[in-house]
Amino acid sequence: MLPFKIQIEKSVPASDQIVAAVKRSLVSGALRAGDGFPSVREISKVLRINPKTAQKAAATLIGDGILETRPGLGSVITDGWESAQVEKREMVRRLIDELAMESRICGVSLTELTQELETKWKELGE
């Protein structure tokens, strides 16, 4: 069982999807500083991907300052993961870009889109 939710889609490189899933888990609080992180072998086995792909994702997470390797412990989420707010805003901007474009393509007006967003926001609890 992985400590982040992911379902690999063929349209996007799996390593990018893993990195994005880990970042979403950090932003949501599902992963926290000090949490252990699965090995490349475990990730590749669970997701049924090439170990090199899992290694690429891990290397990106290490390079981004999200993971660090500790002797005898393996990989853990770093204590210095403080850019969650910046990452969260960037993620929301990307989602808004996609939502706006898809809404325009589907003929949804800004008023309709805003109403749908407000309804969902209230459902989730402000």
ZAPA-917455 format. One record per atom (N, C-alpha, C): residue in one letter; chain; atom name; x, y, z. Coordinates in Angstrom, 1 decimal. Atoms other than C-alpha are relative to their C-alpha. Example, Ala and Ser with C-alpha at 12.3 -4.5 7.8 and 13.67 -1.06 7.14 Angstrom:
REM residues 2
{"A" "A" "N" {0.9 -1.2 0.0}} {"A" "A" "CA" {12.3 -4.5 7.8}} {"A" "A" "C" {0.9 1.2 0.0}} {"S" "A" "N" {-0.9 -1.1 0.0}} {"S" "A" "CA" {13.7 -1.1 7.1}} {"S" "A" "C" {-0.8 1.1 0.8}} 
REM end
This chain:
REM residues 126
{"M" "A" "N" {0.8 -1.2 0.0}} {"M" "A" "CA" {0.0 0.0 0.0}} {"M" "A" "C" {0.9 1.2 0.0}} {"L" "A" "N" {-0.8 -1.3 0.1}} {"L" "A" "CA" {1.4 3.4 -1.0}} {"L" "A" "C" {-0.6 1.1 0.8}} {"P" "A" "N" {0.5 -1.0 -0.8}} {"P" "A" "CA" {1.1 6.4 1.2}} {"P" "A" "C" {-0.6 1.2 -0.8}} {"F" "A" "N" {0.6 -1.1 0.9}} {"F" "A" "CA" {-0.4 8.5 -1.7}} {"F" "A" "C" {-0.9 -0.7 -1.0}} {"K" "A" "N" {1.0 0.5 0.9}} {"K" "A" "CA" {-3.3 8.0 -4.0}} {"K" "A" "C" {0.4 0.3 -1.5}} {"I" "A" "N" {-0.3 -0.2 1.4}} {"I" "A" "CA" {-2.6 7.4 -7.7}} {"I" "A" "C" {-0.6 -1.1 -0.8}} {"Q" "A" "N" {0.4 0.9 1.0}} {"Q" "A" "CA" {-4.0 5.7 -10.7}} {"Q" "A" "C" {0.7 0.4 -1.3}} {"I" "A" "N" {-0.8 -0.4 1.1}} {"I" "A" "CA" {-1.5 5.7 -13.5}} {"I" "A" "C" {-0.8 0.0 -1.3}} {"E" "A" "N" {0.6 -0.2 1.3}} {"E" "A" "CA" {-2.8 7.0 -16.8}} {"E" "A" "C" {1.1 0.0 -1.1}} {"K" "A" "N" {-1.0 0.1 1.1}} {"K" "A" "CA" {-1.0 6.3 -20.1}} {"K" "A" "C" {0.3 1.3 -0.7}} {"S" "A" "N" {-0.2 -1.3 0.8}} {"S" "A" "CA" {-1.3 9.9 -21.4}} {"S" "A" "C" {1.1 0.8 0.6}} {"V" "A" "N" {-1.0 -0.8 -0.6}} {"V" "A" "CA" {1.2 11.3 -18.9}} {"V" "A" "C" {1.1 -0.9 0.6}} {"P" "A" "N" {-1.0 0.9 -0.5}} {"P" "A" "CA" {4.6 9.9 -17.9}} {"P" "A" "C" {-0.2 -0.4 1.5}} {"A" "A" "N" {0.3 0.6 -1.3}} {"A" "A" "CA" {4.2 7.7 -14.8}} {"A" "A" "C" {0.8 0.7 1.1}} {"S" "A" "N" {-0.8 -0.6 -1.0}} {"S" "A" "CA" {7.1 9.4 -13.0}} {"S" "A" "C" {-0.6 1.4 0.4}} {"D" "A" "N" {0.6 -1.3 -0.3}} {"D" "A" "CA" {5.4 12.8 -13.3}} {"D" "A" "C" {-1.3 -0.2 0.8}} {"Q" "A" "N" {1.2 0.3 -0.7}} {"Q" "A" "CA" {2.2 11.3 -12.1}} {"Q" "A" "C" {0.3 -0.3 1.5}} {"I" "A" "N" {-0.4 0.3 -1.4}} {"I" "A" "CA" {3.9 9.9 -9.0}} {"I" "A" "C" {0.4 1.3 0.8}} {"V" "A" "N" {-0.4 -1.2 -0.7}} {"V" "A" "CA" {5.5 13.2 -8.2}} {"V" "A" "C" {-1.2 0.9 0.3}} {"A" "A" "N" {1.2 -0.8 -0.2}} {"A" "A" "CA" {2.2 15.0 -8.6}} {"A" "A" "C" {-0.9 -0.6 1.2}} {"A" "A" "N" {0.8 0.6 -1.0}} {"A" "A" "CA" {0.4 12.5 -6.4}} {"A" "A" "C" {0.7 0.2 1.4}} {"V" "A" "N" {-0.7 -0.2 -1.3}} {"V" "A" "CA" {3.1 12.8 -3.6}} {"V" "A" "C" {-0.3 1.5 0.4}} {"K" "A" "N" {0.2 -1.4 -0.3}} {"K" "A" "CA" {2.8 16.6 -3.8}} {"K" "A" "C" {-1.5 0.3 0.5}} {"R" "A" "N" {1.4 -0.1 -0.4}} {"R" "A" "CA" {-1.0 16.4 -3.6}} {"R" "A" "C" {-0.2 -0.5 1.5}} {"S" "A" "N" {0.1 0.5 -1.3}} {"S" "A" "CA" {-0.7 14.2 -0.5}} {"S" "A" "C" {0.7 0.8 1.1}} {"L" "A" "N" {-0.7 -1.0 -0.9}} {"L" "A" "CA" {1.7 16.7 1.1}} {"L" "A" "C" {-0.9 1.2 0.3}} {"V" "A" "N" {0.8 -1.2 -0.1}} {"V" "A" "CA" {-0.6 19.6 0.4}} {"V" "A" "C" {-1.3 -0.4 0.9}} {"S" "A" "N" {1.2 0.4 -0.7}} {"S" "A" "CA" {-3.6 17.6 1.8}} {"S" "A" "C" {0.2 -0.4 1.4}} {"G" "A" "N" {-0.4 0.4 -1.3}} {"G" "A" "CA" {-1.7 16.6 4.9}} {"G" "A" "C" {0.0 -1.6 0.2}} {"A" "A" "N" {-0.1 1.5 -0.1}} {"A" "A" "CA" {-1.9 12.8 4.1}} {"A" "A" "C" {1.4 -0.4 0.2}} {"L" "A" "N" {-1.4 0.3 -0.2}} {"L" "A" "CA" {1.9 12.8 4.0}} {"L" "A" "C" {0.6 1.2 0.8}} {"R" "A" "N" {-0.6 -1.0 -0.8}} {"R" "A" "CA" {3.9 14.7 6.6}} {"R" "A" "C" {1.5 -0.2 0.2}} {"A" "A" "N" {-1.4 0.1 -0.3}} {"A" "A" "CA" {7.5 15.5 7.5}} {"A" "A" "C" {0.3 -1.2 0.9}} {"G" "A" "N" {-0.4 1.2 -0.9}} {"G" "A" "CA" {9.2 12.4 8.9}} {"G" "A" "C" {-0.6 -1.3 -0.4}} {"D" "A" "N" {0.6 1.3 0.5}} {"D" "A" "CA" {6.9 9.9 7.2}} {"D" "A" "C" {0.9 -0.8 -0.8}} {"G" "A" "N" {-0.8 0.8 0.8}} {"G" "A" "CA" {8.6 7.0 5.7}} {"G" "A" "C" {-0.6 0.0 -1.4}} {"F" "A" "N" {0.4 0.1 1.4}} {"F" "A" "CA" {8.4 6.6 1.9}} {"F" "A" "C" {0.4 -1.3 -0.6}} {"P" "A" "N" {-0.3 1.3 0.5}} {"P" "A" "CA" {8.2 3.4 0.0}} {"P" "A" "C" {1.3 -0.1 -0.9}} {"S" "A" "N" {-1.1 0.2 0.8}} {"S" "A" "CA" {11.2 2.0 -1.8}} {"S" "A" "C" {-0.4 0.0 -1.5}} {"V" "A" "N" {0.2 0.0 1.5}} {"V" "A" "CA" {11.6 2.2 -5.6}} {"V" "A" "C" {-0.5 -1.4 -0.3}} {"R" "A" "N" {0.5 1.4 0.2}} {"R" "A" "CA" {11.1 -1.6 -5.6}} {"R" "A" "C" {-1.5 -0.1 0.3}} {"E" "A" "N" {1.4 0.1 -0.4}} {"E" "A" "CA" {7.8 -1.3 -3.7}} {"E" "A" "C" {-0.9 0.8 -0.9}} {"I" "A" "N" {0.8 -0.8 0.9}} {"I" "A" "CA" {6.5 1.5 -5.9}} {"I" "A" "C" {-0.2 -0.6 -1.3}} {"S" "A" "N" {0.0 0.7 1.3}} {"S" "A" "CA" {7.4 -0.3 -9.1}} {"S" "A" "C" {-0.9 -1.2 0.0}} {"K" "A" "N" {0.8 1.2 -0.1}} {"K" "A" "CA" {5.8 -3.5 -7.8}} {"K" "A" "C" {-1.5 0.3 0.1}} {"V" "A" "N" {1.4 -0.3 -0.2}} {"V" "A" "CA" {2.5 -1.9 -6.6}} {"V" "A" "C" {-0.6 0.6 -1.2}} {"L" "A" "N" {0.5 -0.7 1.1}} {"L" "A" "CA" {2.1 0.3 -9.6}} {"L" "A" "C" {0.2 -0.7 -1.4}} {"R" "A" "N" {-0.3 0.8 1.2}} {"R" "A" "CA" {3.4 -2.3 -12.1}} {"R" "A" "C" {0.7 0.9 -1.0}} {"I" "A" "N" {-0.8 -0.8 0.9}} {"I" "A" "CA" {5.9 0.1 -13.6}} {"I" "A" "C" {1.4 -0.4 0.0}} {"N" "A" "N" {-1.4 0.2 0.1}} {"N" "A" "CA" {9.5 -0.1 -14.6}} {"N" "A" "C" {0.7 0.6 1.3}} {"P" "A" "N" {-0.7 -0.6 -1.2}} {"P" "A" "CA" {11.8 0.4 -11.5}} {"P" "A" "C" {0.8 1.3 -0.4}} {"K" "A" "N" {-0.7 -1.2 0.4}} {"K" "A" "CA" {13.7 3.0 -13.6}} {"K" "A" "C" {-1.0 1.2 0.1}} {"T" "A" "N" {1.1 -1.0 0.0}} {"T" "A" "CA" {10.4 5.0 -13.8}} {"T" "A" "C" {-0.2 0.5 1.5}} {"A" "A" "N" {0.1 -0.3 -1.4}} {"A" "A" "CA" {10.0 4.8 -10.0}} {"A" "A" "C" {1.2 0.7 0.5}} {"Q" "A" "N" {-1.2 -0.7 -0.4}} {"Q" "A" "CA" {13.6 5.8 -9.5}} {"Q" "A" "C" {0.1 1.4 -0.5}} {"K" "A" "N" {0.1 -1.3 0.6}} {"K" "A" "CA" {13.1 8.8 -11.8}} {"K" "A" "C" {-0.9 0.9 0.9}} {"A" "A" "N" {0.9 -0.7 -0.9}} {"A" "A" "CA" {10.2 9.9 -9.6}} {"A" "A" "C" {0.6 0.3 1.3}} {"A" "A" "N" {-0.7 -0.2 -1.3}} {"A" "A" "CA" {12.2 9.4 -6.4}} {"A" "A" "C" {1.1 1.1 -0.1}} {"A" "A" "N" {-1.1 -1.0 0.2}} {"A" "A" "CA" {15.1 11.4 -7.8}} {"A" "A" "C" {-0.6 1.4 -0.2}} {"T" "A" "N" {0.6 -1.4 0.1}} {"T" "A" "CA" {12.8 14.3 -8.7}} {"T" "A" "C" {-0.5 0.5 1.3}} {"L" "A" "N" {0.4 -0.4 -1.4}} {"L" "A" "CA" {11.3 14.3 -5.2}} {"L" "A" "C" {1.2 0.3 0.8}} {"I" "A" "N" {-1.2 -0.4 -0.8}} {"I" "A" "CA" {14.8 14.3 -3.7}} {"I" "A" "C" {0.5 1.3 -0.5}} {"G" "A" "N" {-0.4 -1.3 0.6}} {"G" "A" "CA" {15.8 17.1 -6.1}} {"G" "A" "C" {-0.8 1.2 0.4}} {"D" "A" "N" {1.0 -1.1 -0.4}} {"D" "A" "CA" {12.7 19.1 -5.1}} {"D" "A" "C" {0.0 0.2 1.5}} {"G" "A" "N" {-0.1 -0.2 -1.4}} {"G" "A" "CA" {13.7 18.8 -1.5}} {"G" "A" "C" {-1.2 -0.6 0.8}} {"I" "A" "N" {1.1 0.6 -0.7}} {"I" "A" "CA" {10.7 16.6 -0.6}} {"I" "A" "C" {0.4 -1.3 0.7}} {"L" "A" "N" {-0.5 1.3 -0.6}} {"L" "A" "CA" {12.5 13.3 0.1}} {"L" "A" "C" {1.4 0.2 0.3}} {"E" "A" "N" {-1.5 0.2 -0.3}} {"E" "A" "CA" {15.8 12.5 1.7}} {"E" "A" "C" {0.2 -1.4 0.4}} {"T" "A" "N" {-0.3 1.3 -0.3}} {"T" "A" "CA" {17.5 9.3 2.2}} {"T" "A" "C" {0.8 0.0 1.3}} {"R" "A" "N" {-0.7 0.1 -1.3}} {"R" "A" "CA" {18.5 8.4 5.8}} {"R" "A" "C" {0.5 -1.4 0.2}} {"P" "A" "N" {-0.6 1.3 -0.2}} {"P" "A" "CA" {20.9 5.6 6.5}} {"P" "A" "C" {-0.8 -0.9 1.0}} {"G" "A" "N" {0.7 0.9 -0.9}} {"G" "A" "CA" {19.1 2.6 8.0}} {"G" "A" "C" {-1.5 0.2 0.0}} {"L" "A" "N" {1.4 -0.3 0.0}} {"L" "A" "CA" {15.7 4.2 7.5}} {"L" "A" "C" {-0.6 0.0 -1.4}} {"G" "A" "N" {0.5 -0.2 1.4}} {"G" "A" "CA" {15.4 4.6 3.7}} {"G" "A" "C" {-0.4 1.4 -0.2}} {"S" "A" "N" {0.4 -1.4 0.4}} {"S" "A" "CA" {13.6 7.6 2.2}} {"S" "A" "C" {-1.1 0.4 1.0}} {"V" "A" "N" {1.0 -0.6 -0.9}} {"V" "A" "CA" {11.5 9.9 4.4}} {"V" "A" "C" {-0.3 1.4 -0.6}} {"I" "A" "N" {0.4 -1.3 0.3}} {"I" "A" "CA" {9.6 13.1 3.8}} {"I" "A" "C" {0.8 1.0 0.8}} {"T" "A" "N" {-0.9 -0.9 -0.7}} {"T" "A" "CA" {11.9 16.0 4.7}} {"T" "A" "C" {-0.7 0.9 0.9}} {"D" "A" "N" {0.5 -0.9 -1.0}} {"D" "A" "CA" {11.4 18.3 7.6}} {"D" "A" "C" {-0.1 1.4 -0.6}} {"G" "A" "N" {0.0 -1.3 0.6}} {"G" "A" "CA" {12.0 21.2 5.3}} {"G" "A" "C" {-1.0 0.3 -1.1}} {"W" "A" "N" {1.1 -0.1 1.0}} {"W" "A" "CA" {8.9 20.7 3.1}} {"W" "A" "C" {-0.9 1.2 0.5}} {"E" "A" "N" {0.7 -1.2 -0.4}} {"E" "A" "CA" {7.7 24.3 3.6}} {"E" "A" "C" {-0.6 0.7 -1.2}} {"S" "A" "N" {0.5 -0.7 1.1}} {"S" "A" "CA" {6.7 25.2 0.1}} {"S" "A" "C" {-1.4 -0.5 -0.4}} {"A" "A" "N" {1.3 0.5 0.2}} {"A" "A" "CA" {3.3 23.5 0.4}} {"A" "A" "C" {-1.0 1.0 -0.5}} {"Q" "A" "N" {1.0 -1.0 0.4}} {"Q" "A" "CA" {1.4 26.7 0.1}} {"Q" "A" "C" {0.3 0.5 -1.4}} {"V" "A" "N" {-0.4 -0.3 1.4}} {"V" "A" "CA" {3.3 27.7 -3.1}} {"V" "A" "C" {-0.4 -1.1 -0.9}} {"E" "A" "N" {0.4 1.1 0.8}} {"E" "A" "CA" {2.8 24.3 -4.5}} {"E" "A" "C" {-1.5 -0.1 -0.1}} {"K" "A" "N" {1.5 0.0 0.0}} {"K" "A" "CA" {-0.9 24.4 -3.5}} {"K" "A" "C" {-0.5 1.0 -1.0}} {"R" "A" "N" {0.5 -1.1 0.9}} {"R" "A" "CA" {-1.4 27.7 -5.3}} {"R" "A" "C" {0.3 -0.4 -1.5}} {"E" "A" "N" {-0.4 0.4 1.3}} {"E" "A" "CA" {0.4 26.4 -8.4}} {"E" "A" "C" {-0.9 -1.1 -0.5}} {"M" "A" "N" {0.9 1.1 0.3}} {"M" "A" "CA" {-1.7 23.3 -8.4}} {"M" "A" "C" {-1.4 0.5 -0.3}} {"V" "A" "N" {1.3 -0.6 0.2}} {"V" "A" "CA" {-4.9 25.3 -8.1}} {"V" "A" "C" {-0.1 0.8 -1.3}} {"R" "A" "N" {0.0 -0.8 1.2}} {"R" "A" "CA" {-3.9 27.6 -10.9}} {"R" "A" "C" {0.0 -0.9 -1.2}} {"R" "A" "N" {0.1 1.0 1.1}} {"R" "A" "CA" {-3.3 24.6 -13.2}} {"R" "A" "C" {-1.4 -0.6 -0.2}} {"L" "A" "N" {1.3 0.5 0.1}} {"L" "A" "CA" {-6.6 23.2 -12.3}} {"L" "A" "C" {-1.0 1.0 -0.5}} {"I" "A" "N" {0.9 -1.1 0.5}} {"I" "A" "CA" {-8.4 26.5 -12.9}} {"I" "A" "C" {0.2 0.2 -1.5}} {"D" "A" "N" {-0.2 -0.1 1.5}} {"D" "A" "CA" {-6.7 26.8 -16.3}} {"D" "A" "C" {-0.7 -1.1 -0.7}} {"E" "A" "N" {0.6 1.1 0.6}} {"E" "A" "CA" {-7.9 23.4 -17.2}} {"E" "A" "C" {-1.5 0.1 0.0}} {"L" "A" "N" {1.5 -0.2 -0.2}} {"L" "A" "CA" {-11.4 24.0 -15.8}} {"L" "A" "C" {-0.5 1.1 -0.9}} {"A" "A" "N" {0.4 -1.1 0.8}} {"A" "A" "CA" {-11.7 27.3 -17.6}} {"A" "A" "C" {-0.1 -0.4 -1.5}} {"M" "A" "N" {-0.1 0.4 1.4}} {"M" "A" "CA" {-10.6 25.9 -20.9}} {"M" "A" "C" {-1.1 -1.1 -0.4}} {"E" "A" "N" {1.0 1.0 0.2}} {"E" "A" "CA" {-12.8 22.8 -20.7}} {"E" "A" "C" {-1.4 0.6 0.0}} {"S" "A" "N" {1.3 -0.6 -0.2}} {"S" "A" "CA" {-15.8 24.9 -19.6}} {"S" "A" "C" {-0.3 0.8 -1.3}} {"R" "A" "N" {0.3 -0.8 1.3}} {"R" "A" "CA" {-15.4 27.2 -22.7}} {"R" "A" "C" {-0.2 -0.9 -1.1}} {"I" "A" "N" {0.1 1.0 1.1}} {"I" "A" "CA" {-15.0 24.2 -25.0}} {"I" "A" "C" {-1.4 -0.6 0.1}} {"C" "A" "N" {1.3 0.6 -0.2}} {"C" "A" "CA" {-18.2 22.7 -23.5}} {"C" "A" "C" {-1.2 1.0 -0.1}} {"G" "A" "N" {1.0 -1.0 0.1}} {"G" "A" "CA" {-20.1 26.0 -23.8}} {"G" "A" "C" {-0.6 0.4 1.3}} {"V" "A" "N" {0.5 -0.4 -1.4}} {"V" "A" "CA" {-20.5 26.6 -20.0}} {"V" "A" "C" {0.4 1.4 0.2}} {"S" "A" "N" {-0.3 -1.4 -0.3}} {"S" "A" "CA" {-20.8 30.2 -19.2}} {"S" "A" "C" {0.7 0.3 1.3}} {"L" "A" "N" {-0.7 -0.4 -1.2}} {"L" "A" "CA" {-18.8 32.0 -16.6}} {"L" "A" "C" {-0.9 0.0 1.2}} {"T" "A" "N" {1.0 0.0 -1.0}} {"T" "A" "CA" {-22.0 32.4 -14.6}} {"T" "A" "C" {-0.3 -1.4 0.5}} {"E" "A" "N" {0.3 1.4 -0.4}} {"E" "A" "CA" {-22.8 28.7 -14.7}} {"E" "A" "C" {1.2 -0.6 0.7}} {"L" "A" "N" {-1.2 0.6 -0.6}} {"L" "A" "CA" {-19.2 27.8 -13.9}} {"L" "A" "C" {0.1 0.5 1.5}} {"T" "A" "N" {-0.1 -0.6 -1.3}} {"T" "A" "CA" {-19.2 30.2 -10.9}} {"T" "A" "C" {-1.0 -0.6 0.9}} {"Q" "A" "N" {1.0 0.6 -0.9}} {"Q" "A" "CA" {-22.5 28.8 -9.6}} {"Q" "A" "C" {0.3 -1.5 0.3}} {"E" "A" "N" {-0.4 1.4 -0.3}} {"E" "A" "CA" {-21.3 25.2 -9.9}} {"E" "A" "C" {1.2 0.0 1.0}} {"L" "A" "N" {-1.1 0.0 -0.9}} {"L" "A" "CA" {-18.1 26.1 -8.1}} {"L" "A" "C" {-0.5 0.4 1.4}} {"E" "A" "N" {0.5 -0.4 -1.3}} {"E" "A" "CA" {-20.0 27.9 -5.3}} {"E" "A" "C" {-0.8 -1.2 0.6}} {"T" "A" "N" {0.7 1.1 -0.6}} {"T" "A" "CA" {-22.3 24.9 -4.9}} {"T" "A" "C" {0.9 -1.1 0.5}} {"K" "A" "N" {-1.0 1.0 -0.5}} {"K" "A" "CA" {-19.4 22.5 -4.6}} {"K" "A" "C" {0.7 0.4 1.2}} {"W" "A" "N" {-0.7 -0.6 -1.2}} {"W" "A" "CA" {-17.6 24.8 -2.2}} {"W" "A" "C" {-0.8 -0.2 1.2}} {"K" "A" "N" {0.9 0.1 -1.2}} {"K" "A" "CA" {-20.6 24.9 0.1}} {"K" "A" "C" {-0.2 -1.5 0.4}} {"E" "A" "N" {0.1 1.4 -0.3}} {"E" "A" "CA" {-21.0 21.1 -0.2}} {"E" "A" "C" {1.2 -0.5 0.9}} {"L" "A" "N" {-1.2 0.4 -0.8}} {"L" "A" "CA" {-17.5 20.7 1.1}} {"L" "A" "C" {0.2 0.7 1.3}} {"G" "A" "N" {-0.1 -0.7 -1.3}} {"G" "A" "CA" {-18.0 23.1 3.9}} {"G" "A" "C" {1.1 1.1 -0.1}} {"E" "A" "N" {-1.0 -1.1 0.1}} {"E" "A" "CA" {-16.4 26.5 3.9}} {"E" "A" "C" {0.9 0.0 1.2}} 
REM end
